[in-house]
Amino acid sequence: MYRYALAASSLLLVSSPLFAQTEGQRPPAGKNVFDGDYVTIGAGVAVGPSYDGSDDYNVSPLPVILGSVAGIDFEPRGPGLALDVIPDKQGAKVDYIFGPVGRARFDRNSRIGDDVVRSLGELDVAVELGAVAGVKVNRLFRRFDSLTAKVDLRWDVAGAHEGRVISPSLTYFMPINRGMATSLTISADHVDDDYANYYFSISPAGTVASGLPTFNATGGWKNVGISLFNAIDLDGDATNGGFSVILLGGYSRVLEDAKRSPVTAIRGDADQFFGAVGVGYTF
C-alpha cells in the first residue's frame, strides 16, 4: 500500500496554487480556481507488488479526492486522508503543515499472489490514526517551485498490527509551464516491533503451514523509495481547473528485517516497482 499512498499524494501537486501565483501576484488571464475553496476528484489505475516485499504484481483502482475548504487542506493517504489545519498565507515564503491523518492498510489481506505466502493466512485490515507535520519552502530556486518536508506519525487502532509507523518524505515540485508540472519525492517508513512482527515474522505454526523457516522480525526502517510524477493539464492552463492527466513511476527498497524475512528473501524481492496513471478534475 506504500506505493498507492505515494501515487495518490502526488496528485495534490497538480492542483498546487504555485501554478497560479507567487509573491501575491496572480495570472493575468481568467479566474484562478485556487482562489478560495477548490476540490479535485480523480480516478486512476496503479500497478504494484501484491504485498510489501512481493515479486508478484497486481493492478488496482486508485480513487482520489483532495482540495481545500475553509482554509483546511486535505489530501489522500492511500487509502485514507490527511488534513492540514494551518491556513497558508498568500505569497508566503514558508508554509507550515499540521493536522490529523488516518489511513487503512490492506497488506496481505487479500489478492496475495504467492501461494506459499497465502498459506500463512490473510492478515487483518489495519486502521492507522495519527498526525502529520511539516514545512514547505516556496520559491526555492525558481519563482514557482517548492520543497516540502513532512512526516506522518500513525498508530494502528483496529487491533491488526497494533504498532506504530513513522513516514517521512521530501518532495521537490516544479512547474514546467502553465499546464505541466513535475515532482520528485523521497520517502521512507520506520516501524516498531509490533508492526514488523505482524507482517514479517514466521511463527512455528506458520512454518508448518508454509514450509518457510521460522523468523522473528524486529522494528526498524522498513523501506525507502523514490518516485517521479508528471502532470499535464488537458487545456494547457491548470489555473482554470478542469481535466488533467497524471503519470507516476517509482521504486522502493525493502530494508532490514523486512528484507530478511522469508516472505521477502525467499518468496519475494526487496526491489519494489510501482506505477500509476490517472485523470483528475478540479473545480
C-alpha positions as CSV (number, residue, x, y, z in Angstrom):
1,M,0.0,0.0,0.0
2,Y,3.0,2.3,0.4
3,R,3.2,2.7,-3.4
4,Y,-0.5,3.7,-3.6
5,A,0.0,6.4,-0.9
6,L,2.7,7.9,-3.0
7,A,0.7,7.9,-6.2
8,A,-2.4,9.4,-4.6
9,S,-0.5,12.1,-2.7
10,S,1.3,13.2,-5.8
11,L,-2.0,14.1,-7.4
12,L,-2.1,17.0,-4.9
13,L,0.7,18.7,-6.8
14,V,-1.5,19.0,-9.9
15,S,-3.7,21.4,-8.0
16,S,-1.0,23.4,-6.4
17,P,-1.6,27.1,-6.3
18,L,2.0,27.6,-7.2
19,F,0.8,27.1,-10.8
20,A,-1.1,30.3,-10.3
21,Q,0.6,32.8,-8.1
22,T,3.7,33.8,-6.3
23,E,4.6,36.8,-4.0
24,G,0.9,37.8,-4.1
25,Q,0.8,38.0,-7.9
26,R,-2.0,36.4,-10.0
27,P,-2.0,35.2,-13.5
28,P,-3.1,37.8,-16.0
29,A,-5.9,36.0,-17.7
30,G,-9.0,34.3,-16.3
31,K,-10.1,33.4,-12.8
32,N,-7.8,31.3,-10.6
33,V,-9.7,28.2,-9.5
34,F,-7.4,28.0,-6.4
35,D,-8.7,31.3,-5.0
36,G,-10.7,30.1,-2.1
37,D,-12.3,26.7,-1.9
38,Y,-11.5,24.0,-4.6
39,V,-11.7,20.3,-4.9
40,T,-10.0,17.8,-7.2
41,I,-11.6,14.4,-7.8
42,G,-9.9,11.7,-9.8
43,A,-9.5,8.1,-10.7
44,G,-6.6,6.0,-11.9
45,V,-5.0,2.6,-12.2
46,A,-2.0,1.6,-10.1
47,V,0.4,-1.4,-10.6
48,G,2.5,-2.6,-7.7
49,P,3.6,-5.6,-5.6
50,S,0.8,-7.7,-4.1
51,Y,2.3,-7.1,-0.7
52,D,5.3,-5.3,0.8
53,G,8.2,-7.5,-0.4
54,S,6.4,-9.4,-3.0
55,D,7.6,-10.2,-6.5
56,D,4.1,-10.6,-7.8
57,Y,2.2,-7.6,-9.1
58,N,-1.4,-6.5,-9.0
59,V,-3.4,-3.9,-10.9
60,S,-5.7,-1.9,-8.7
61,P,-8.1,1.1,-9.0
62,L,-6.9,4.4,-7.4
63,P,-9.7,6.8,-6.4
64,V,-8.6,10.3,-5.2
65,I,-10.1,13.3,-3.6
66,L,-8.2,16.4,-2.4
67,G,-8.5,20.1,-2.1
68,S,-9.1,23.0,0.3
69,V,-12.2,24.1,2.1
70,A,-12.5,26.9,4.6
71,G,-8.7,27.1,4.8
72,I,-8.3,23.4,5.6
73,D,-6.3,21.4,3.0
74,F,-6.9,17.7,2.6
75,E,-5.1,15.1,0.6
76,P,-5.2,11.3,0.2
77,R,-3.3,8.8,2.3
78,G,-3.6,5.6,0.3
79,P,-6.3,4.8,1.2
80,G,-7.1,7.5,3.7
81,L,-7.0,11.2,4.3
82,A,-4.6,13.8,5.8
83,L,-5.7,17.3,6.9
84,D,-3.6,20.5,7.1
85,V,-5.4,22.8,9.5
86,I,-2.9,25.7,9.3
87,P,-4.1,28.1,6.6
88,D,-1.5,29.1,4.0
89,K,-0.8,32.8,3.6
90,Q,-0.8,34.1,0.1
91,G,2.7,34.9,-1.1
92,A,4.4,33.4,2.0
93,K,7.9,32.1,1.6
94,V,7.3,29.3,4.2
95,D,4.1,27.4,4.8
96,Y,3.6,25.1,7.8
97,I,1.7,21.8,7.8
98,F,-0.1,20.2,10.7
99,G,-3.2,18.1,11.2
100,P,-4.7,14.7,11.7
101,V,-4.1,11.8,9.4
102,G,-5.8,8.4,9.0
103,R,-5.3,5.5,6.6
104,A,-6.2,1.9,6.2
105,R,-3.6,-0.8,5.4
106,F,-4.7,-3.9,3.4
107,D,-1.3,-5.5,3.2
108,R,-1.6,-9.3,2.8
109,N,-5.3,-9.0,3.5
110,S,-6.3,-10.3,0.0
111,R,-5.0,-10.8,-3.5
112,I,-1.8,-12.4,-2.3
113,G,0.0,-13.5,-5.4
114,D,2.3,-16.1,-3.9
115,D,0.7,-19.5,-2.9
116,V,3.2,-20.1,-0.1
117,V,2.7,-16.7,1.5
118,R,-1.0,-17.2,1.1
119,S,-0.8,-20.4,3.1
120,L,0.3,-18.2,6.1
121,G,-3.2,-16.8,6.1
122,E,-4.7,-13.4,5.4
123,L,-4.0,-10.6,7.8
124,D,-6.5,-8.2,9.3
125,V,-7.0,-4.7,7.9
126,A,-5.1,-2.1,10.0
127,V,-6.5,1.4,10.6
128,E,-3.7,3.8,11.4
129,L,-4.5,7.2,13.0
130,G,-2.1,10.0,14.0
131,A,-0.8,13.3,12.9
132,V,1.2,14.9,10.0
133,A,3.5,17.8,10.4
134,G,5.9,19.6,8.0
135,V,7.1,22.7,6.3
136,K,7.0,23.9,2.7
137,V,9.5,26.4,1.3
138,N,8.2,28.2,-1.7
139,R,10.3,29.8,-4.5
140,L,13.4,27.8,-3.6
141,F,15.3,28.1,-6.9
142,R,12.6,29.4,-9.2
143,R,9.5,31.6,-9.0
144,F,7.1,28.7,-8.8
145,D,8.9,25.7,-7.3
146,S,8.7,24.4,-3.7
147,L,10.4,21.9,-1.4
148,T,8.2,20.2,1.2
149,A,9.4,18.1,4.1
150,K,6.8,16.3,6.3
151,V,6.4,13.3,8.5
152,D,3.4,11.1,9.4
153,L,3.2,9.5,12.8
154,R,0.5,6.9,13.0
155,W,-0.7,4.0,15.2
156,D,-3.0,1.1,14.4
157,V,-6.2,1.3,16.3
158,A,-8.0,-1.6,14.7
159,G,-6.1,-4.4,16.5
160,A,-4.2,-5.6,13.5
161,H,-0.5,-4.9,13.7
162,E,-1.1,-2.7,16.8
163,G,2.1,-0.9,16.1
164,R,3.5,2.5,15.1
165,V,4.6,3.8,11.7
166,I,6.7,6.9,11.1
167,S,6.7,8.0,7.4
168,P,9.0,11.0,6.5
169,S,9.1,12.4,3.0
170,L,10.8,15.1,1.0
171,T,9.2,16.5,-2.2
172,Y,10.6,18.9,-4.8
173,F,7.9,20.3,-7.0
174,M,8.5,22.4,-10.2
175,P,6.0,23.6,-12.8
176,I,7.4,23.2,-16.3
177,N,4.9,25.7,-17.7
178,R,1.4,26.9,-17.0
179,G,-0.1,23.5,-17.8
180,M,2.6,21.0,-16.9
181,A,4.4,20.1,-13.7
182,T,6.8,17.5,-12.3
183,S,7.9,16.4,-8.8
184,L,10.4,14.1,-7.2
185,T,9.7,12.5,-3.8
186,I,11.9,10.6,-1.5
187,S,10.2,8.8,1.3
188,A,10.6,6.0,3.9
189,D,8.8,4.1,6.6
190,H,10.1,3.3,10.1
191,V,8.1,0.7,12.0
192,D,8.2,-0.7,15.5
193,D,8.5,-4.3,16.7
194,D,4.7,-4.9,16.7
195,Y,4.4,-3.9,13.1
196,A,7.4,-5.9,12.0
197,N,6.3,-9.0,13.9
198,Y,2.8,-8.9,12.4
199,Y,3.8,-8.6,8.7
200,F,7.3,-10.2,8.6
201,S,7.7,-12.8,11.3
202,I,7.1,-16.5,10.6
203,S,5.8,-18.4,13.6
204,P,6.4,-22.2,14.2
205,A,2.8,-22.7,13.1
206,G,3.5,-20.7,10.0
207,T,6.5,-22.8,9.2
208,V,4.3,-25.9,9.4
209,A,1.7,-24.4,7.1
210,S,4.1,-22.9,4.6
211,G,7.4,-24.7,4.8
212,L,9.2,-21.3,5.3
213,P,11.7,-21.1,8.1
214,T,10.7,-19.6,11.4
215,F,11.7,-15.9,11.7
216,N,11.3,-13.2,14.4
217,A,11.2,-9.7,12.8
218,T,12.0,-6.6,14.8
219,G,11.3,-3.0,14.1
220,G,13.5,-0.6,12.1
221,W,13.5,1.1,8.6
222,K,11.0,-1.0,6.6
223,N,11.7,0.7,3.2
224,V,13.0,3.7,1.4
225,G,11.8,4.9,-2.0
226,I,11.8,7.4,-4.7
227,S,9.0,8.4,-7.1
228,L,8.7,10.8,-10.1
229,F,5.5,12.2,-11.3
230,N,4.3,14.4,-14.2
231,A,1.0,16.2,-14.6
232,I,-0.5,17.6,-17.7
233,D,-3.5,19.9,-17.8
234,L,-5.6,19.0,-20.8
235,D,-6.3,22.6,-21.9
236,G,-2.9,23.9,-21.1
237,D,-3.9,26.0,-18.1
238,A,-4.0,24.5,-14.7
239,T,-5.3,27.7,-13.1
240,N,-8.8,27.4,-14.6
241,G,-9.4,23.9,-13.3
242,G,-10.8,21.2,-15.5
243,F,-9.2,17.9,-16.5
244,S,-5.6,16.8,-16.1
245,V,-3.6,13.6,-16.7
246,I,-1.1,12.2,-14.2
247,L,1.7,9.8,-14.8
248,L,3.8,8.3,-11.9
249,G,6.5,5.8,-11.6
250,G,8.6,4.8,-8.6
251,Y,11.0,2.4,-6.9
252,S,11.4,1.4,-3.3
253,R,13.8,-0.9,-1.5
254,V,12.7,-3.1,1.4
255,L,15.2,-2.9,4.3
256,E,16.4,-4.6,7.4
257,D,14.2,-7.4,8.9
258,A,11.5,-6.7,6.3
259,K,14.1,-7.6,3.7
260,R,15.5,-10.6,5.7
261,S,12.0,-12.1,6.3
262,P,11.3,-15.3,4.3
263,V,8.2,-13.6,2.7
264,T,10.7,-11.2,1.0
265,A,14.1,-13.0,0.9
266,I,12.7,-16.4,-0.2
267,R,9.3,-15.8,-1.8
268,G,9.6,-12.2,-2.9
269,D,12.0,-9.4,-3.8
270,A,13.5,-6.4,-1.9
271,D,13.3,-4.3,-5.1
272,Q,9.8,-2.9,-5.5
273,F,8.5,-1.1,-8.5
274,F,5.2,0.7,-9.0
275,G,3.4,3.0,-11.4
276,A,0.1,4.8,-11.8
277,V,-1.9,6.7,-14.5
278,G,-4.9,8.8,-13.7
279,V,-7.3,11.5,-14.6
280,G,-8.4,14.3,-12.3
281,Y,-11.0,17.1,-12.5
282,T,-10.6,20.3,-10.5
283,F,-13.4,22.7,-9.7
